[in-house]
């Protein structure tokens, strides 16, 4: 299987979702050492988002890895306006296993909201 070959060669697959919703391989990280650092570098080199960013980090029973990934991404990426860390749900965990790390990037933007009590528009600004 692909997993067996990847394990033998000490490869960590990187999976990417495209803007049109397709999922596919984005590459492989070589070796098991410094995998988080390698992933942060891979993300920084391959992102097409310029300017301010929103970042989400998900983890499967790996809060320390997620915190380390935050530090690494802040060093590799310019202008992170918002960064959220959360636990992954079971669907990701069952496929990726323990210590799976997921990173999502989005262009940061101001957004508008409507106050549900008054019906008035309220401009909200995302900040850390």
N, C-alpha and C positions, 0 to 999 in steps of 0.2 A: 504494500500500500504506500501511498504518498507519505503518510506519517512515519512509517518504518524507514524509508529512504531519508527523510528529513532528519530523523533522529540519528541515523548512522552517520550522516554527514554534518551533524550538529548545525542544522539550519533552522531558523525560526521564520515561518512565513509571515508576511505582512499583507493584510487584506484591506482593500480600499472600496469604498462606495463612491461611485461617480455622481455628478450632478443630476444625471438623468435616472438615478436609482439603481443602476447595475452594480453588482458586486463581483470583484475579481481580484486576482493576485496583483499586488503592487511591487512585489519583490521578495527577497529573503535577506535576513540578517545572518552573517556568518559567525559561527561560534556562539557559545553560551555566556561567555564572560562579557560583562558590561552591556547586557542586552538592552537595558533601559536607555543607556547613553546612546547606543547605536540607533534605537528606535527614535529617540528625540532628534538626532541628526538627520535620520531618514525623513522624518516629517518636515523638518525645517527645509531640507533640500528640495522636497517634492511638492510643497504647498504652492498653490497659485493665488493664494489670498494675499493681497498687498494692503498695507494700512492696518487699522485697528482690527483686533480679532477677539472672538469669544471662543474659549476652549473648555471642553468637558473631558474629564478623565474618569473612566469607569474601571473598577477593579473587581476581581473575583477572589475574595478573602485575602487581599493584599494591600491593606491601607498604607503600610510603609513604602511599598513600591509606588503606589499612587502619589504619595507625598514627595518621593524622590523624583518621579516623573514631572511633577509640578516645578520643582527646582530646575530640572534640566531644560524643560520647555521655556521657562522664563529666561534662561540664559541663551537659548538658541533662537527664539522668536522675538521679533520686535513688537511692541505695542499691544500686549495682551491687556484688554480692558476688563475682561471678566473671566474668571477661571472657577469651575465647579468640579468637585470630586464627589463621586457617588459610587455605591455598590452596584455591580452588574446584576441583572436579573438571572433567573435560572436558565433561560433559553441560551444566553451567552455562556454562562458557566458550564452547562452540560456539554457544549461543543468545545470550548476552549480549555476547560479544566481550571483547577486552582491556580492562582497567580496570573490569570489572564489580565492583560491591560488593554483598554480600549481608549483611543483618543479621538475626539471629534473637534473639528475646527469650523468656524463660521465667520464670515465677515461681520464685524460688530456694527450695529446700527442703533440709532435712536428709534424708539417705537412709540406709537400712540396707544393710549388705552382709554376706555370709557369707564367712569365711575359708575358702578352698577346701582348705587343708592340714589345718586342725583341725576344720572344720565348725561352728565357733562363730560366733555373731552378733557383728558389730562395727559400732558406730554410727560413721559417717563424717560429717564436716562439710565442706562445700565452702567453701573460702576462697581468696583471691587469693594 
